[in-house]
Amino acid sequence: MSGQALDLQAGLAERLGLVKDRIAAAARAAARDVADVTLVAVSKTHDATAISTAIAAGQRVFGENRVQEAQGKYPALKAAYPDLVLHLIGPLQTNKVKEAVALFDVIETVDRPKLAEALAREMERTGRRPRCFIQVNTGEEAQKAGVLPAATDAFVAECRDRWRLPVVGLMCIPPFDQEPSPHFALLREIARRHGLAELSMGMSADYEIAIRLGATHVRVGTAIFGERPRPPSA
Protein backbone atom coordinates (compact mmCIF):
# COMPACT_ATOMS: atom_id res chain seq x y z
CA MET A 1 0.00 0.00 0.00
CA SER A 2 1.36 3.44 -0.93
CA GLY A 3 2.16 6.11 1.62
CA GLN A 4 -0.68 8.25 0.32
CA ALA A 5 -3.16 5.38 0.70
CA LEU A 6 -1.94 4.75 4.23
CA ASP A 7 -2.40 8.44 5.08
CA LEU A 8 -5.94 8.40 3.69
CA GLN A 9 -6.71 5.25 5.65
CA ALA A 10 -5.37 6.72 8.88
CA GLY A 11 -7.23 9.97 8.32
CA LEU A 12 -10.57 8.28 7.79
CA ALA A 13 -10.10 6.06 10.84
CA GLU A 14 -9.22 9.12 12.93
CA ARG A 15 -12.29 11.06 11.76
CA LEU A 16 -14.52 8.05 12.44
CA GLY A 17 -13.09 7.79 15.94
CA LEU A 18 -13.70 11.47 16.60
CA VAL A 19 -17.33 11.20 15.47
CA LYS A 20 -17.87 8.21 17.75
CA ASP A 21 -16.32 10.11 20.65
CA ARG A 22 -18.62 13.07 20.04
CA ILE A 23 -21.64 10.77 19.85
CA ALA A 24 -20.67 9.23 23.18
CA ALA A 25 -20.19 12.67 24.77
CA ALA A 26 -23.56 13.89 23.45
CA ALA A 27 -25.29 10.78 24.77
CA ARG A 28 -23.70 11.19 28.21
CA ALA A 29 -24.71 14.87 28.30
CA ALA A 30 -28.30 13.83 27.59
CA ALA A 31 -28.18 11.10 30.25
CA ARG A 32 -28.58 8.46 27.54
CA ASP A 33 -26.84 5.15 26.93
CA VAL A 34 -24.48 5.55 23.96
CA ALA A 35 -25.49 2.02 22.91
CA ASP A 36 -28.92 3.45 22.08
CA VAL A 37 -27.46 5.66 19.33
CA THR A 38 -26.48 4.05 16.02
CA LEU A 39 -24.02 5.78 13.72
CA VAL A 40 -25.03 5.41 10.07
CA ALA A 41 -21.90 6.23 8.05
CA VAL A 42 -23.12 7.84 4.83
CA SER A 43 -20.93 6.53 2.03
CA LYS A 44 -22.71 7.98 -1.00
CA THR A 45 -20.28 8.91 -3.81
CA HIS A 46 -17.38 7.27 -1.94
CA ASP A 47 -15.85 4.09 -3.33
CA ALA A 48 -15.54 0.61 -1.89
CA THR A 49 -11.97 1.30 -0.80
CA ALA A 50 -13.09 4.11 1.51
CA ILE A 51 -15.92 1.97 2.83
CA SER A 52 -13.53 -0.92 3.46
CA THR A 53 -11.32 1.44 5.46
CA ALA A 54 -14.28 2.36 7.66
CA ILE A 55 -15.13 -1.32 8.05
CA ALA A 56 -11.54 -2.07 9.09
CA ALA A 57 -11.92 0.66 11.72
CA GLY A 58 -14.95 -1.11 13.14
CA GLN A 59 -17.90 0.58 11.41
CA ARG A 60 -20.68 -1.77 10.33
CA VAL A 61 -23.73 0.43 9.58
CA PHE A 62 -23.74 2.44 6.35
CA GLY A 63 -26.17 4.62 4.41
CA GLU A 64 -26.55 5.13 0.68
CA ASN A 65 -28.76 7.55 -1.25
CA ARG A 66 -29.15 5.71 -4.54
CA VAL A 67 -30.06 2.10 -5.18
CA GLN A 68 -27.99 1.83 -8.35
CA GLU A 69 -24.85 3.22 -6.73
CA ALA A 70 -25.22 0.88 -3.77
CA GLN A 71 -25.62 -2.08 -6.11
CA GLY A 72 -22.18 -1.34 -7.52
CA LYS A 73 -20.48 -1.34 -4.11
CA TYR A 74 -22.26 -3.35 -1.48
CA PRO A 75 -23.06 -6.91 -2.66
CA ALA A 76 -19.39 -7.93 -2.41
CA LEU A 77 -18.92 -6.05 0.87
CA LYS A 78 -21.99 -7.65 2.40
CA ALA A 79 -20.79 -11.08 1.29
CA ALA A 80 -17.43 -10.43 2.95
CA TYR A 81 -18.93 -8.91 6.11
CA PRO A 82 -22.23 -10.64 6.96
CA ASP A 83 -22.81 -8.31 9.93
CA LEU A 84 -22.82 -5.20 7.72
CA VAL A 85 -26.12 -3.27 7.83
CA LEU A 86 -27.14 -1.05 4.92
CA HIS A 87 -29.68 1.79 5.12
CA LEU A 88 -31.34 3.46 2.14
CA ILE A 89 -31.51 7.14 3.10
CA GLY A 90 -32.39 8.69 -0.27
CA PRO A 91 -35.64 8.85 -2.23
CA LEU A 92 -36.89 5.51 -3.53
CA GLN A 93 -38.69 5.25 -6.85
CA THR A 94 -41.23 2.47 -7.21
CA ASN A 95 -39.35 0.99 -10.19
CA LYS A 96 -36.38 0.35 -7.85
CA VAL A 97 -38.35 -1.35 -5.08
CA LYS A 98 -37.34 -4.88 -6.11
CA GLU A 99 -33.64 -4.03 -5.98
CA ALA A 100 -33.99 -2.04 -2.75
CA VAL A 101 -35.75 -4.83 -0.87
CA ALA A 102 -33.11 -7.30 -2.03
CA LEU A 103 -30.10 -5.20 -1.00
CA PHE A 104 -31.00 -2.90 1.89
CA ASP A 105 -31.63 -3.91 5.48
CA VAL A 106 -33.39 -0.67 6.39
CA ILE A 107 -35.41 1.68 4.16
CA GLU A 108 -35.63 5.12 5.79
CA THR A 109 -37.59 6.98 3.14
CA VAL A 110 -41.10 5.54 2.96
CA ASP A 111 -43.10 8.65 2.11
CA ARG A 112 -46.18 7.94 -0.03
CA PRO A 113 -48.94 5.34 -0.46
CA LYS A 114 -47.79 4.13 -3.88
CA LEU A 115 -44.34 3.33 -2.51
CA ALA A 116 -45.70 1.69 0.64
CA GLU A 117 -47.94 -0.56 -1.47
CA ALA A 118 -45.06 -1.51 -3.80
CA LEU A 119 -42.83 -2.34 -0.83
CA ALA A 120 -45.54 -4.46 0.74
CA ARG A 121 -46.00 -6.45 -2.48
CA GLU A 122 -42.28 -7.07 -2.87
CA MET A 123 -41.84 -8.08 0.77
CA GLU A 124 -44.74 -10.50 0.43
CA ARG A 125 -43.27 -11.93 -2.76
CA THR A 126 -39.75 -12.43 -1.42
CA GLY A 127 -40.25 -12.87 2.29
CA ARG A 128 -37.50 -10.33 2.89
CA ARG A 129 -38.67 -7.54 5.19
CA PRO A 130 -36.27 -4.60 5.58
CA ARG A 131 -37.18 -2.43 8.54
CA CYS A 132 -38.92 0.78 7.50
CA PHE A 133 -38.82 4.39 8.66
CA ILE A 134 -41.39 6.89 7.47
CA GLN A 135 -39.84 10.12 6.21
CA VAL A 136 -41.56 13.23 7.55
CA ASN A 137 -41.16 16.58 5.78
CA THR A 138 -41.03 18.56 9.01
CA GLY A 139 -40.25 21.81 7.21
CA GLU A 140 -43.09 21.33 4.70
CA GLU A 141 -40.68 22.13 1.88
CA ALA A 142 -42.19 21.76 -1.57
CA GLN A 143 -38.97 20.46 -3.12
CA LYS A 144 -38.32 17.84 -0.44
CA ALA A 145 -39.69 14.31 -0.10
CA GLY A 146 -41.57 13.20 2.99
CA VAL A 147 -45.05 13.06 4.44
CA LEU A 148 -46.36 16.37 5.74
CA PRO A 149 -46.66 16.40 9.56
CA ALA A 150 -50.45 16.79 9.43
CA ALA A 151 -50.75 13.67 7.26
CA THR A 152 -48.28 11.51 9.18
CA ASP A 153 -50.71 9.97 11.68
CA ALA A 154 -52.95 8.61 8.94
CA PHE A 155 -50.00 7.41 6.86
CA VAL A 156 -48.38 5.58 9.76
CA ALA A 157 -51.66 3.81 10.47
CA GLU A 158 -52.09 2.91 6.80
CA CYS A 159 -48.56 1.52 6.52
CA ARG A 160 -49.10 -0.62 9.59
CA ASP A 161 -52.69 -1.72 9.23
CA ARG A 162 -53.29 -1.85 5.48
CA TRP A 163 -49.87 -2.79 4.11
CA ARG A 164 -48.40 -4.47 7.21
CA LEU A 165 -45.03 -2.85 6.70
CA PRO A 166 -42.41 -3.33 9.43
CA VAL A 167 -42.45 0.34 10.46
CA VAL A 168 -40.03 0.92 13.33
CA GLY A 169 -39.49 4.67 13.31
CA LEU A 170 -39.47 8.08 11.65
CA MET A 171 -36.84 10.04 9.73
CA CYS A 172 -36.46 13.73 8.87
CA ILE A 173 -34.11 16.19 7.18
CA PRO A 174 -34.71 19.69 8.58
CA PRO A 175 -34.40 22.72 6.28
CA PHE A 176 -30.72 23.58 5.99
CA ASP A 177 -31.29 27.24 6.86
CA GLN A 178 -33.34 26.68 10.02
CA GLU A 179 -32.52 25.75 13.59
CA PRO A 180 -32.97 21.95 13.63
CA SER A 181 -34.17 21.54 17.23
CA PRO A 182 -37.89 22.25 16.60
CA HIS A 183 -37.88 19.77 13.72
CA PHE A 184 -36.27 17.06 15.83
CA ALA A 185 -38.70 17.75 18.67
CA LEU A 186 -41.66 17.52 16.28
CA LEU A 187 -40.45 14.19 14.93
CA ARG A 188 -40.00 12.88 18.46
CA GLU A 189 -43.55 13.89 19.39
CA ILE A 190 -45.08 12.21 16.32
CA ALA A 191 -43.11 9.04 17.07
CA ARG A 192 -44.25 9.11 20.69
CA ARG A 193 -47.90 9.22 19.62
CA HIS A 194 -47.44 6.04 17.65
CA GLY A 195 -45.17 4.15 20.03
CA LEU A 196 -42.31 4.22 17.52
CA ALA A 197 -38.99 3.84 19.30
CA GLU A 198 -36.55 4.77 16.53
CA LEU A 199 -35.72 8.24 15.23
CA SER A 200 -33.31 8.82 12.34
CA MET A 201 -32.35 12.47 12.57
CA GLY A 202 -29.17 14.48 12.64
CA MET A 203 -26.34 14.72 10.11
CA SER A 204 -22.73 15.94 10.19
CA ALA A 205 -23.65 19.50 11.23
CA ASP A 206 -26.27 18.75 13.88
CA TYR A 207 -26.09 15.15 15.10
CA GLU A 208 -25.20 16.17 18.66
CA ILE A 209 -28.38 18.27 18.87
CA ALA A 210 -30.36 15.35 17.47
CA ILE A 211 -28.97 13.01 20.12
CA ARG A 212 -30.03 15.43 22.83
CA LEU A 213 -33.56 15.32 21.41
CA GLY A 214 -33.78 11.54 21.18
CA ALA A 215 -32.16 10.40 17.93
CA THR A 216 -31.51 6.66 17.81
CA HIS A 217 -29.79 6.89 14.40
CA VAL A 218 -27.56 9.71 13.16
CA ARG A 219 -26.52 9.90 9.51
CA VAL A 220 -22.97 11.21 9.21
CA GLY A 221 -21.02 11.35 5.97
CA THR A 222 -18.71 14.33 5.45
CA ALA A 223 -17.38 14.29 9.01
CA ILE A 224 -16.18 10.70 8.40
CA PHE A 225 -15.36 10.39 4.71
CA GLY A 226 -14.46 14.01 3.98
CA GLU A 227 -15.87 16.07 1.16
CA ARG A 228 -17.60 14.10 -1.56
CA PRO A 229 -15.58 13.49 -4.73
CA ARG A 230 -16.49 15.95 -7.47
CA PRO A 231 -17.62 14.55 -10.81
CA PRO A 232 -15.11 15.03 -13.63
CA SER A 233 -15.54 18.18 -15.71
CA ALA A 234 -17.17 17.78 -19.09
Beta strands, then each sheet from edge to edge (+ up, - down):
strand 1: 38-42
strand 2: 61-64
strand 3: 85-88
strand 4: 106-110
strand 5: 131-135
strand 6: 167-171
strand 7: 198-200
strand 8: 217-220
sheet 1: 7+ 6+ 5+ 4+ 3+ 2+ 1+ 8+
end
